Amino acid sequence: MALLNIIILAILSLVLGSAKIPQVEGRAFFVFGDSLVDNGNNNYLTTTARADGPPYGIDFPTHRPTGRFSNGYNIPDLIGQYYGLELVLPYLSPELSGNKLLGGANFASAGVGILNDTGIQFVNIIRIYTQIDYFLEYQKRLSDQIGAENAKKLVKESLVLITLGGNDFVNNYYLIPYSPRSRQFTLPNYCTFLISEYRKILQRLHEVGGARRVIVTGTGPLGCVPAELATRGKDGECSLELQLAASTFNPKLTEMLIGLNKELGSDIFVAANTNQAHMDFISNPGGFGFETSKIACCGQGPYNGIGLCTAFSNLCSNREKYVFWDAFHPTERANKLIVQQLVNGSTFYMNPMNLSTIKILDSWA
């Protein structure tokens, strides 16, 4: 019996000794995009596209504004929590130095889009190609900290999130009647143009970083946000033209990402159907414990959808019951539901794989 136990232990030691132990925690996380994922870069810029005053951040652990366009955590924060990561710092934050560089950085800037002429009314924002330039600058700083080879490995094994597209409609094509872009393109042709430009951005991002996984979110339900209900919707219904824009753009985005992956021979880019994840509870708020998916928690005017969220705005007492925090952005609780689909959703929500699958695959790579 003793001899049998020794043999079993020997076999187990051989098997376990040859196995790789998953190492997921500690991977770097990089974020690019607009206000849905900005966590404070615009605080350091002279722009009106900022969220550094109360009541923003009212439900954040510090109960203070952070630059996130939310009452609390945003989508990158919640993805980071799933991976057991510390909150990623804005790239412009003076705190991002030394060992804090190892966790990654957030380059996102509220107001930006795929196109450089998107969000021109905000003046001083970090355009997407500038965000990528900052990413290159970050890599140089990281190399100085840990050496070129270690820096290259850290970036290659990182997770990237990019969110663009919504502003190219709301703050460009539909910004004013007869906008320059709407006179230049029909809606279908504009979406095709956006996708071709987005492809260039993603190719450039891959060239300079080579990250193993890049999560690319589609636009949200553009016509259903309180701002559009207040200005374009009829009788509280979503704006049909903006919903058409989202339903035209998002499938083209998924198709483009599939094509990019085929070219690269690897499932690097993952299409996140955040539009449907959001629409699930917009169309059935009660089924998810919300009281309303039309009225913003913070704002003024019809549906609290007019103007900015400020200390003088109407403010709901229970943010858990609201889908929208302000005229455009989800509450923390809505963000949590979206991230749940990113983590566990079917290929309808995450194509070709969700975050839980990515976590398993990458831990054994």
C-alpha positions as CSV (number, residue, x, y, z in Angstrom):
1,M,0.0,0.0,0.0
2,A,2.8,2.4,0.9
3,L,4.6,1.5,-2.4
4,L,1.3,2.2,-4.3
5,N,1.0,5.7,-2.6
6,I,4.6,6.5,-3.6
7,I,3.9,5.5,-7.2
8,I,0.8,7.7,-7.3
9,L,2.6,10.7,-5.8
10,A,5.4,10.3,-8.3
11,I,2.9,10.2,-11.2
12,L,1.1,13.3,-9.8
13,S,4.3,15.2,-9.4
14,L,5.3,14.5,-13.0
15,V,1.9,15.6,-14.3
16,L,1.7,18.8,-12.1
17,G,5.3,19.6,-12.7
18,S,4.9,19.7,-16.4
19,A,1.7,21.7,-16.3
20,K,1.7,25.5,-16.7
21,I,0.1,27.4,-13.8
22,P,-2.3,30.1,-15.0
23,Q,-1.0,33.6,-14.6
24,V,-3.9,36.0,-15.3
25,E,-3.6,38.5,-12.5
26,G,-1.2,41.3,-13.1
27,R,-1.6,41.7,-16.9
28,A,-1.5,45.2,-18.2
29,F,-4.7,46.9,-19.4
30,F,-4.8,49.7,-22.0
31,V,-7.9,51.8,-22.8
32,F,-8.5,54.0,-25.9
33,G,-11.6,55.9,-26.9
34,D,-14.2,58.4,-25.8
35,S,-16.2,59.5,-22.8
36,L,-17.7,56.0,-22.2
37,V,-14.2,54.9,-21.2
38,D,-12.4,58.1,-20.2
39,N,-11.4,58.0,-16.6
40,G,-9.9,61.5,-16.2
41,N,-7.6,62.5,-19.0
42,N,-9.8,65.5,-19.9
43,N,-9.4,66.8,-16.3
44,Y,-6.0,67.9,-17.5
45,L,-7.2,69.6,-20.7
46,T,-8.9,72.9,-21.4
47,T,-12.2,71.6,-22.7
48,T,-15.9,71.5,-22.0
49,A,-15.9,67.7,-22.3
50,R,-15.2,67.0,-18.7
51,A,-16.7,65.3,-15.7
52,D,-14.7,66.8,-12.9
53,G,-17.4,68.4,-10.9
54,P,-20.2,67.1,-8.6
55,P,-22.4,65.2,-8.7
56,Y,-20.1,63.0,-11.0
57,G,-18.5,60.3,-8.8
58,I,-21.2,60.5,-6.1
59,D,-21.1,56.7,-5.8
60,F,-17.4,56.2,-6.5
61,P,-15.5,55.0,-3.4
62,T,-14.2,58.5,-2.7
63,H,-17.6,60.0,-3.4
64,R,-15.8,62.7,-5.5
65,P,-15.7,63.4,-9.2
66,T,-12.8,61.6,-11.0
67,G,-13.3,62.5,-14.6
68,R,-15.4,59.4,-15.3
69,F,-18.7,60.2,-17.0
70,S,-20.6,58.1,-14.4
71,N,-21.9,58.2,-10.9
72,G,-19.3,55.5,-10.0
73,Y,-17.3,53.0,-11.9
74,N,-17.2,52.8,-15.7
75,I,-16.7,49.9,-18.1
76,P,-12.9,49.8,-18.0
77,D,-13.0,49.8,-14.2
78,L,-15.4,46.8,-14.1
79,I,-13.4,44.8,-16.6
80,G,-10.3,45.5,-14.6
81,Q,-12.0,44.3,-11.4
82,Y,-12.9,41.0,-13.2
83,Y,-9.2,40.5,-13.9
84,G,-8.2,41.5,-10.4
85,L,-6.4,44.6,-11.5
86,E,-5.9,47.9,-9.8
87,L,-7.7,50.9,-11.4
88,V,-5.8,52.0,-14.5
89,L,-4.7,55.6,-14.3
90,P,-5.3,58.2,-16.9
91,Y,-2.2,58.7,-19.1
92,L,-2.0,62.4,-18.3
93,S,-2.1,61.8,-14.5
94,P,1.1,62.8,-12.8
95,E,0.6,59.7,-10.6
96,L,1.3,57.4,-13.6
97,S,5.0,56.8,-13.0
98,G,7.4,54.2,-11.6
99,N,5.8,50.8,-10.9
100,K,2.3,52.1,-11.7
101,L,3.3,52.0,-15.3
102,L,3.3,48.2,-15.1
103,G,-0.5,48.1,-14.8
104,G,-1.1,49.9,-18.1
105,A,-2.7,53.2,-18.9
106,N,-6.0,54.8,-20.0
107,F,-5.6,57.1,-23.0
108,A,-9.3,57.8,-23.7
109,S,-10.6,61.3,-24.0
110,A,-14.2,62.4,-23.9
111,G,-15.5,63.8,-27.2
112,V,-13.3,62.0,-29.7
113,G,-14.4,59.9,-32.6
114,I,-13.0,57.8,-35.4
115,L,-12.7,61.0,-37.5
116,N,-10.6,64.0,-36.6
117,D,-13.4,66.4,-37.3
118,T,-15.6,64.7,-34.7
119,G,-16.0,66.7,-31.5
120,I,-14.4,69.9,-32.9
121,Q,-16.7,71.9,-30.6
122,F,-14.8,70.5,-27.6
123,V,-11.6,72.0,-29.0
124,N,-8.9,70.5,-26.8
125,I,-9.3,66.7,-26.7
126,I,-7.0,63.8,-27.4
127,R,-7.7,62.6,-30.9
128,I,-7.4,58.9,-31.5
129,Y,-4.1,59.0,-33.4
130,T,-2.7,61.2,-30.6
131,Q,-3.9,58.5,-28.1
132,I,-1.9,56.0,-30.1
133,D,1.1,58.4,-30.1
134,Y,0.9,58.6,-26.3
135,F,0.8,54.8,-26.3
136,L,4.2,54.8,-28.1
137,E,5.4,57.4,-25.6
138,Y,4.2,55.1,-22.8
139,Q,6.2,52.2,-24.2
140,K,9.3,54.2,-24.2
141,R,8.8,55.2,-20.6
142,L,8.1,51.6,-19.7
143,S,11.2,50.4,-21.5
144,D,13.3,52.9,-19.4
145,Q,11.7,51.4,-16.3
146,I,11.9,47.6,-17.0
147,G,14.0,47.2,-20.1
148,A,13.0,46.9,-23.8
149,E,12.3,43.2,-23.9
150,N,10.2,43.1,-20.7
151,A,8.3,46.1,-21.9
152,K,7.5,44.5,-25.3
153,K,6.4,41.3,-23.5
154,L,4.1,43.2,-21.1
155,V,2.4,45.1,-23.9
156,K,2.1,42.0,-26.1
157,E,0.4,40.0,-23.3
158,S,-1.9,42.9,-22.3
159,L,-5.6,43.4,-22.8
160,V,-6.8,46.4,-24.8
161,L,-10.2,48.0,-24.8
162,I,-11.2,50.6,-27.5
163,T,-14.6,52.4,-27.7
164,L,-15.2,54.7,-30.7
165,G,-18.0,55.6,-33.1
166,G,-20.9,57.2,-31.1
167,N,-19.5,60.7,-31.3
168,D,-19.1,60.4,-35.1
169,F,-22.9,60.3,-35.2
170,V,-24.0,62.4,-32.3
171,N,-21.3,65.0,-32.4
172,N,-20.7,65.1,-36.1
173,Y,-23.1,63.6,-38.7
174,Y,-26.2,64.6,-36.7
175,L,-24.7,67.5,-34.7
176,I,-26.5,70.1,-36.7
177,P,-29.1,70.0,-39.6
178,Y,-27.3,69.6,-42.9
179,S,-23.9,69.1,-41.3
180,P,-20.9,68.9,-43.6
181,R,-20.7,65.1,-43.3
182,S,-24.4,64.6,-43.8
183,R,-24.1,66.6,-47.0
184,Q,-21.1,64.6,-48.1
185,F,-22.4,61.1,-47.4
186,T,-25.7,59.2,-47.2
187,L,-26.0,57.3,-43.9
188,P,-25.0,53.9,-45.4
189,N,-22.0,55.5,-47.2
190,Y,-21.0,57.3,-44.0
191,C,-21.0,54.1,-42.0
192,T,-18.9,52.4,-44.7
193,F,-16.4,55.4,-44.6
194,L,-16.3,55.2,-40.8
195,I,-15.5,51.5,-40.9
196,S,-12.7,52.0,-43.4
197,E,-11.2,54.7,-41.2
198,Y,-11.6,52.6,-38.0
199,R,-9.8,49.7,-39.7
200,K,-6.8,52.0,-40.2
201,I,-6.9,52.9,-36.6
202,L,-7.0,49.3,-35.4
203,Q,-4.2,48.3,-37.8
204,R,-2.0,51.1,-36.5
205,L,-2.8,50.1,-32.9
206,H,-1.8,46.5,-33.7
207,E,1.4,47.7,-35.4
208,V,2.6,49.8,-32.4
209,G,1.6,47.4,-29.7
210,G,0.8,43.9,-30.9
211,A,-1.5,43.2,-28.0
212,R,-2.8,39.6,-27.8
213,R,-6.5,40.7,-27.3
214,V,-8.3,43.9,-28.3
215,I,-11.9,44.3,-27.2
216,V,-13.7,46.6,-29.7
217,T,-17.1,47.9,-28.6
218,G,-19.8,48.9,-31.0
219,T,-21.9,52.1,-30.5
220,G,-24.6,52.0,-27.9
221,P,-28.3,52.6,-28.6
222,L,-27.7,56.1,-29.9
223,G,-31.3,57.0,-30.4
224,C,-32.4,55.9,-26.9
225,V,-30.3,58.1,-24.7
226,P,-32.2,60.8,-22.8
227,A,-30.5,63.6,-24.9
228,E,-32.0,62.2,-28.1
229,L,-35.4,61.5,-26.5
230,A,-35.5,65.1,-25.5
231,T,-34.5,66.5,-28.8
232,R,-35.4,64.0,-31.6
233,G,-37.6,61.3,-30.1
234,K,-41.4,61.4,-30.3
235,D,-43.6,60.7,-27.3
236,G,-40.7,59.1,-25.4
237,E,-39.7,56.7,-28.2
238,C,-36.1,56.3,-29.4
239,S,-35.0,58.4,-32.4
240,L,-35.4,56.2,-35.4
241,E,-32.7,57.8,-37.5
242,L,-30.1,57.4,-34.8
243,Q,-31.1,53.9,-34.1
244,L,-30.8,53.2,-37.8
245,A,-27.3,54.6,-37.6
246,A,-26.3,52.2,-34.8
247,S,-27.9,49.2,-36.5
248,T,-26.1,50.1,-39.8
249,F,-22.7,50.7,-38.2
250,N,-22.4,47.9,-35.7
251,P,-22.8,44.9,-38.0
252,K,-20.3,46.4,-40.4
253,L,-17.9,46.8,-37.5
254,T,-18.2,43.1,-36.6
255,E,-17.7,42.1,-40.2
256,M,-14.6,44.3,-40.4
257,L,-13.1,42.8,-37.3
258,I,-13.7,39.2,-38.5
259,G,-11.8,40.1,-41.7
260,L,-8.9,41.7,-39.7
261,N,-8.6,38.5,-37.6
262,K,-8.5,36.4,-40.8
263,E,-5.7,38.5,-42.2
264,L,-3.7,38.3,-39.0
265,G,-4.4,34.6,-38.5
266,S,-5.5,35.0,-34.9
267,D,-8.5,36.0,-32.9
268,I,-7.0,39.3,-31.7
269,F,-9.9,41.6,-32.2
270,V,-13.2,40.8,-30.3
271,A,-16.4,42.5,-31.3
272,A,-18.4,43.5,-28.2
273,N,-22.1,44.0,-29.0
274,T,-22.6,46.7,-26.3
275,N,-25.6,48.0,-28.3
276,Q,-27.6,44.9,-27.6
277,A,-26.3,44.5,-24.1
278,H,-27.7,47.9,-23.4
279,M,-30.9,47.5,-25.3
280,D,-31.8,44.4,-23.3
281,F,-32.6,46.6,-20.3
282,I,-33.6,49.7,-22.2
283,S,-36.5,47.7,-23.7
284,N,-37.3,45.9,-20.4
285,P,-36.1,48.0,-17.5
286,G,-38.4,46.4,-15.0
287,G,-37.0,43.0,-15.8
288,F,-33.6,44.1,-14.6
289,G,-34.8,46.0,-11.6
290,F,-34.8,49.5,-13.1
291,E,-37.6,52.0,-12.7
292,T,-36.8,53.9,-15.9
293,S,-34.7,53.7,-19.0
294,K,-35.8,57.0,-20.4
295,I,-35.1,59.6,-17.7
296,A,-31.5,60.4,-16.7
297,C,-30.7,60.5,-13.1
298,C,-28.9,63.8,-13.4
299,G,-29.9,66.6,-15.7
300,Q,-32.7,69.0,-16.6
301,G,-35.5,69.5,-19.1
302,P,-37.5,66.6,-20.8
303,Y,-36.1,63.3,-19.6
304,N,-33.3,65.2,-17.8
305,G,-31.8,65.1,-21.3
306,I,-31.0,68.8,-21.9
307,G,-27.5,70.3,-21.1
308,L,-24.9,69.1,-18.7
309,C,-25.1,67.3,-15.4
310,T,-24.0,69.8,-12.8
311,A,-24.5,70.6,-9.1
312,F,-27.6,72.6,-10.0
313,S,-29.2,69.8,-12.0
314,N,-32.1,67.5,-10.9
315,L,-30.5,64.5,-9.2
316,C,-32.2,61.2,-8.4
317,S,-31.9,59.7,-4.9
318,N,-31.4,56.1,-6.0
319,R,-29.0,55.6,-8.9
320,E,-29.6,51.8,-8.8
321,K,-33.1,52.4,-10.4
322,Y,-31.9,54.4,-13.4
323,V,-30.3,53.1,-16.6
324,F,-28.8,56.5,-17.5
325,W,-26.7,58.6,-15.3
326,D,-26.7,61.7,-17.4
327,A,-28.0,62.7,-20.9
328,F,-25.7,60.2,-22.7
329,H,-23.9,57.8,-20.2
330,P,-25.0,54.7,-18.3
331,T,-25.1,54.5,-14.5
332,E,-22.6,52.3,-12.7
333,R,-25.3,49.6,-12.3
334,A,-26.0,49.6,-16.1
335,N,-22.3,49.4,-16.8
336,K,-22.2,46.3,-14.5
337,L,-24.9,44.6,-16.6
338,I,-23.1,45.4,-19.8
339,V,-19.8,44.0,-18.5
340,Q,-21.6,40.8,-17.3
341,Q,-22.4,40.2,-21.0
342,L,-18.8,40.9,-22.0
343,V,-17.7,38.3,-19.4
344,N,-20.2,35.6,-19.9
345,G,-22.3,36.4,-23.0
346,S,-22.7,34.2,-26.1
347,T,-21.1,35.0,-29.4
348,F,-24.1,37.2,-30.1
349,Y,-22.6,39.6,-27.5
350,M,-18.9,38.8,-27.8
351,N,-17.6,37.5,-31.2
352,P,-15.6,35.3,-31.3
353,M,-15.3,34.8,-27.6
354,N,-16.2,36.4,-24.2
355,L,-13.9,37.6,-21.5
356,S,-14.2,34.4,-19.4
357,T,-13.0,32.4,-22.4
358,I,-10.2,34.9,-23.1
359,K,-9.1,34.7,-19.5
360,I,-8.8,30.9,-19.7
361,L,-7.1,30.8,-23.0
362,D,-4.6,33.5,-22.2
363,S,-3.7,32.1,-18.8
364,W,-2.4,29.0,-20.5
365,A,-0.7,30.7,-23.5
